[in-house]
Amino acid sequence: MKEQESRAKKNQNPMNILFMTDCFLPHAGGSRIYYYNLYSHMRDVYPDQVTILTKKVPGWEQFDATASYDALRIVRHFQPLKDLSPLELPKAVFPLVEAVARVLSRKTDLIHAGDLYPPGMISLWLKRIVGIPYLTFCHGEDVTLTERYQYQRVMRNRIYKSADAVVAACEFAKQELLQIGVPENKIVKIMPGVDWKRFFPRPATEALVRKYGLENRRVLLTIARLTPRKGHATVLRALAKVLHSLPDTTYLIVGKGGERERLEQLAAELGISHAVRFVGYVPEKDLADFYNLCNAFVMMNHEENGDIEGFGMVFLEASAVGKVVIGGRSGGTSDSVEHGKTGFLLQPDNVEELAGTLDLVLRDTELQNRLGMAGLQRARADFSWETRAARLRDLSEMIVERARTKSQPAGSVFPSSTI
């Protein structure tokens, strides 16, 4: 009976939400996976109409053929901005015109902005022009990447402070927002979740074991774009030390990016190419098979010119598969890795510390199992996508109701503002 009453409650007050993001899946990136899961789980439970207004990226036709539904429509025009340079920003005019036309032709209750530029800027303008409320997201690097540029910094602050609410994807993002003056009563922390129907412990796939020569090997794994801030180079240097005492170790690198050639060259210089496998791109649906190949997951994330890891969803996915996780103490990883309980957070550039930790973990299967099990239990207990989608939906409904009744009590705080 209670379940029926809860279901009935969720079928009240349907909303029309416009979500704008410069890039969406199948574009790589944890924040895009975060958005997709939030809105797809909202679609599964609530009667709202969500339109995702975004740009064309490679592979979009195939993705939209299965991901776009009546209740979750993906609309794509134009191309993503190459960067935030003054030459690129005028291109925001085109999505602005499209957003205005869509808002005026359809009853839009609320706008969600997935990026500062141009979605956040467009949301700010639309609120001022036609009075539609908006919420925006912050992952942390949104603040650090724009801090060095005066115009971007000024616009960023206006976007966040004018929003009806700001969703912080991790504690690091929340603290960055507070530092730039966003009122705490506007910030709601909604961390990413994990789909444990896909990510769960199971035996290693024999075909992959044979393909990458992993029989009777200790396996390290990194799944990340091949960019400097993901720390592949630090792991390679640590691996060179570990191989002296544990020569049966293999490092699997899953992902693509501009750093591959440099990393291959570094592995050759260190004399460890025989112990490294560059897998390349792996589709999202197949990632769980690779997590299940490893003894430990490692990503030594660090800040690179303001670019920083927000939450680190890969750590949570590895934990859900029951693997010990090792990450850099940087950005928002303290939310995804509990140091000493589900894994280890280390100084990102300390090769000696990483080598010692890898040696410890790879030798001790009891430690692997204990920390891996703690991570699995935490992922299942605390990180369901359903609870996060419900929180975003409740927040959205509250913003719309306040806008309709013009009520925003001074100092009011959104209930249950952290999850």
ROMI-893673 format. One line per 4 residues: their letters; for each residue z, x, y of C-alpha. Coordinates in steps of 0.5 Angstrom, whole numbers, plus 2048, in hexadecimal, padded with zeros to 3 digits. Last residue first. Example, Ala and Ser with C-alpha at 12.3 -4.5 7.8 and 13.67 -1.06 7.14 Angstrom:
# residues 2
sa> 80E:81B:7FE | 810:819:7F7
This chain:
# residues 419
itss> 7FE:82F:81A | 801:82F:821 | 801:829:826 | 805:824:822
pfvs> 805:81F:828 | 800:821:82E | 805:823:833 | 806:81F:83A
gapq> 808:824:840 | 806:81E:845 | 804:818:841 | 7FD:817:840
sktr> 7FB:810:841 | 7F4:80E:844 | 7F4:808:83E | 7ED:80A:83C
arev> 7EE:811:83D | 7F5:811:839 | 7F2:80D:833 | 7EC:812:833
imes> 7F1:818:833 | 7F5:815:82E | 7EF:813:829 | 7ED:81B:829
ldrl> 7F4:81D:828 | 7F4:819:822 | 7ED:81B:81F | 7EF:822:820
raar> 7F5:821:81C | 7F2:81D:817 | 7ED:823:816 | 7F2:828:815
tews> 7F6:824:810 | 7F0:823:80C | 7EE:82A:80C | 7F4:82C:808
fdar> 7F7:832:80A | 7FF:832:809 | 800:831:802 | 7FA:833:7FF
arql> 7F9:839:803 | 800:83B:802 | 800:83A:7FB | 7FA:83F:7FA
gamg> 7FD:844:7FF | 803:844:7FB | 7FF:845:7F4 | 7FB:84A:7F7
lrnq> 802:84E:7F9 | 805:84E:7F2 | 7FE:84F:7EE | 7FC:855:7F2
letd> 803:858:7F2 | 804:857:7EA | 7FD:85A:7EA | 7FF:860:7ED
rlvl> 7FB:866:7EE | 7F6:863:7F2 | 7FB:861:7F7 | 7FE:867:7F8
dltg> 7F8:86B:7F9 | 7F5:866:7FE | 7FC:867:802 | 7FB:86E:802
alee> 7F4:86E:804 | 7F5:869:809 | 7FB:86D:80C | 7F7:874:80C
vndp> 7F1:870:80F | 7F5:86E:815 | 7F0:86A:81A | 7F2:863:819
qllf> 7F9:864:818 | 7FB:860:812 | 7FD:859:810 | 7FE:858:809
gtkg> 7FE:853:804 | 800:84C:802 | 808:84D:803 | 808:854:806
hevs> 805:852:80C | 803:84B:80C | 7FB:84B:80D | 7F8:845:810
dstg> 7FC:844:817 | 7FD:84C:817 | 7F6:84C:817 | 7F5:84A:81F
gsrg> 7F3:850:822 | 7F5:856:81F | 7F9:859:81A | 7F3:85B:815
givv> 7F3:858:80F | 7F5:858:807 | 7F5:852:803 | 7F7:851:7FC
kgva> 7F3:84C:7F8 | 7F5:845:7F5 | 7EE:842:7F6 | 7F2:83E:7FC
sael> 7F4:845:7FF | 7ED:847:7FF | 7EB:841:803 | 7F1:842:808
fvmg> 7EF:849:809 | 7E7:847:80A | 7EA:842:80F | 7EC:848:814
fgei> 7EF:845:81A | 7EC:847:820 | 7E9:84E:81F | 7E8:852:825
dgne> 7E2:854:82A | 7E5:856:830 | 7E1:85D:830 | 7E3:85E:828
ehnm> 7E9:85B:826 | 7EB:85C:81F | 7EA:859:818 | 7EC:85E:812
mvfa> 7E9:859:80D | 7EC:859:805 | 7EC:855:7FF | 7EF:857:7F9
ncln> 7EE:857:7F2 | 7E7:854:7F3 | 7E2:850:7EF | 7E5:849:7F0
yfda> 7E4:84A:7F8 | 7DC:84B:7F6 | 7DC:845:7F2 | 7DF:841:7F8
ldke> 7DA:843:7FC | 7D4:83F:7F9 | 7D4:839:7FD | 7D4:83D:803
pvyg> 7CE:841:802 | 7CE:848:800 | 7CB:84D:805 | 7CB:854:803
vfrv> 7CE:857:7FD | 7CF:85E:7FF | 7D3:862:7F9 | 7D7:868:7FA
ahsi> 7DA:86C:7F5 | 7D3:871:7F4 | 7D3:871:7FB | 7D9:875:7FC
glea> 7D7:87C:7FE | 7DA:87B:805 | 7D4:87D:808 | 7D0:878:804
alqe> 7D5:872:805 | 7D4:874:80D | 7CD:873:80C | 7CD:86C:808
lrer> 7D2:86A:80E | 7CD:86C:813 | 7C8:868:810 | 7CC:862:80F
eggk> 7CE:862:816 | 7C9:85D:819 | 7CC:857:814 | 7CC:854:80E
gvil> 7D2:852:809 | 7D5:854:803 | 7D8:85B:802 | 7DB:85C:7FB
yttd> 7DF:862:7FA | 7E0:865:7F3 | 7E6:869:7F0 | 7E6:86D:7EA
plsh> 7E7:873:7ED | 7EE:872:7EF | 7F2:878:7F1 | 7EC:87B:7F4
lvka> 7E9:875:7F6 | 7EE:873:7FA | 7ED:878:7FF | 7E5:876:800
larl> 7E7:86F:800 | 7EB:870:806 | 7E5:872:80A | 7E1:86C:807
vtah> 7E6:867:809 | 7E6:86A:810 | 7DF:86A:811 | 7DF:862:80F
gkrp> 7E4:861:814 | 7E1:85A:816 | 7E1:85C:81E | 7DB:860:81C
tlra> 7D6:85B:81A | 7D4:859:813 | 7D6:852:812 | 7DB:851:80E
itll> 7DD:850:807 | 7E1:857:804 | 7E3:858:7FD | 7E7:85D:7F9
vrrn> 7E6:85D:7F2 | 7E9:861:7EC | 7E4:863:7E7 | 7E4:861:7E0
elgy> 7DD:85E:7E0 | 7DB:85E:7E8 | 7D4:860:7E7 | 7D1:85C:7ED
krvl> 7CD:857:7E8 | 7D1:858:7E2 | 7D7:855:7E6 | 7D3:850:7EA
aeta> 7D0:84D:7E3 | 7D7:84D:7E0 | 7DA:848:7E5 | 7E1:84B:7E6
prpf> 7E6:846:7E3 | 7E9:840:7E8 | 7ED:840:7EE | 7EC:83A:7F3
frkw> 7E7:83A:7F9 | 7E3:834:7F8 | 7E7:82E:7F7 | 7EC:833:7FB
dvgp> 7E9:831:802 | 7EC:835:807 | 7EF:833:80E | 7EE:836:815
mikv> 7F4:836:81A | 7F5:830:81E | 7F9:832:824 | 7FA:82D:82A
ikne> 7FA:830:831 | 7FA:82B:837 | 802:82B:837 | 802:833:837
pvgi> 7FE:833:83E | 7F8:837:83E | 7FA:83D:843 | 7F6:843:840
qlle> 7FC:846:83C | 7FD:83F:839 | 7F6:83F:836 | 7F7:846:833
qkaf> 7FD:843:830 | 7FA:83D:82D | 7F4:841:82B | 7F8:846:827
ecaa> 7FC:841:824 | 7F6:83E:821 | 7F0:839:821 | 7F3:837:828
vvad> 7F0:830:82A | 7F0:82F:832 | 7F2:828:834 | 7EF:824:83A
asky> 7EB:829:83C | 7EB:82B:844 | 7F0:831:842 | 7EB:834:83D
irnr> 7E5:833:840 | 7E7:836:847 | 7EA:83C:844 | 7E4:83E:840
mvrq> 7E0:83D:847 | 7E4:842:84A | 7E4:847:845 | 7DC:846:844
yqyr> 7DB:847:84B | 7E0:84D:84B | 7DE:851:845 | 7E3:855:841
etlt> 7E7:84F:83E | 7E1:84C:83B | 7E2:84F:834 | 7E9:84E:834
vdeg> 7E9:847:836 | 7E4:844:831 | 7E7:84A:82C | 7ED:845:82B
hcft> 7EA:83F:827 | 7EA:83A:82C | 7E8:833:82C | 7E6:82E:831
lypi> 7E8:827:832 | 7E4:822:837 | 7E5:81C:83B | 7DF:818:83E
gvir> 7E0:817:845 | 7D8:817:847 | 7D7:81C:84C | 7DE:820:84B
klwl> 7DE:81F:844 | 7D7:821:843 | 7D8:827:847 | 7DE:82A:843
simg> 7DA:828:83C | 7D4:82C:83E | 7D8:832:83F | 7DC:831:839
ppyl> 7D5:830:835 | 7D1:836:839 | 7D5:83A:838 | 7DC:839:836
dgah> 7DB:838:82F | 7DD:832:82A | 7DD:82D:830 | 7DF:826:82D
ildt> 7DD:820:832 | 7E1:819:832 | 7DF:812:832 | 7D8:812:832
krsl> 7D4:80B:833 | 7CD:80D:832 | 7C7:80E:837 | 7CB:811:83C
vrav> 7CF:816:838 | 7C8:818:834 | 7C4:819:83B | 7CA:81D:83E
aevl> 7CA:821:837 | 7C3:822:838 | 7C3:824:83F | 7C9:829:83E
pfva> 7C5:82C:837 | 7BF:82E:83C | 7C3:831:842 | 7C7:835:83D
kple> 7C1:83A:83D | 7C3:83C:844 | 7C9:840:840 | 7C4:845:83D
lpsl> 7C2:849:843 | 7C9:84A:845 | 7CB:84D:83F | 7CF:848:83A
dklp> 7CB:84A:834 | 7C5:848:830 | 7C6:841:831 | 7C5:83D:82B
qfhr> 7BE:83A:82B | 7BB:833:82D | 7BD:82C:82A | 7C1:82A:824
virl> 7C4:823:822 | 7C9:823:81D | 7CC:81C:81B | 7D2:81B:818
adys> 7D3:813:817 | 7CC:812:815 | 7CC:818:811 | 7CA:820:812
atad> 7CC:825:80D | 7C7:824:808 | 7C0:825:80B | 7C4:828:811
fqew> 7C5:82E:80D | 7BD:82F:80B | 7BB:82E:812 | 7C0:833:815
gpvk> 7BE:839:811 | 7BD:83D:817 | 7C1:83A:81D | 7BF:835:821
ktli> 7C4:833:826 | 7CA:82E:827 | 7CC:826:828 | 7D0:824:823
tvqd> 7D1:81C:823 | 7D7:819:820 | 7D8:812:81F | 7DF:810:81D
pyvd> 7E1:80B:817 | 7E6:810:815 | 7E7:813:80E | 7E1:817:80B
rmhs> 7DE:818:812 | 7E4:81C:815 | 7E4:820:80E | 7DD:822:811
ylny> 7DF:823:818 | 7E5:828:816 | 7E1:82C:811 | 7DB:82D:815
yyir> 7DF:82F:81B | 7E3:835:817 | 7DC:837:813 | 7D9:838:81A
sgga> 7E0:83C:81C | 7DF:840:816 | 7D8:843:818 | 7D1:843:815
hplf> 7CC:83E:818 | 7CB:839:812 | 7CE:836:816 | 7CF:834:81D
cdtm> 7CE:838:824 | 7CE:837:82B | 7D3:831:829 | 7D4:82A:82C
flin> 7D8:825:829 | 7D6:81E:82B | 7DC:818:829 | 7DB:811:828
mpnq> 7E1:80E:826 | 7E4:809:821 | 7EA:805:823 | 7ED:803:81D
nkka> 7EB:805:816 | 7F0:80B:815 | 7F5:805:816 | 7F2:802:810
rseq> 7F2:808:80C | 7FA:809:80D | 7FB:802:80B | 7F7:803:805
ekm> 7FB:809:803 | 802:806:805 | 800:800:800
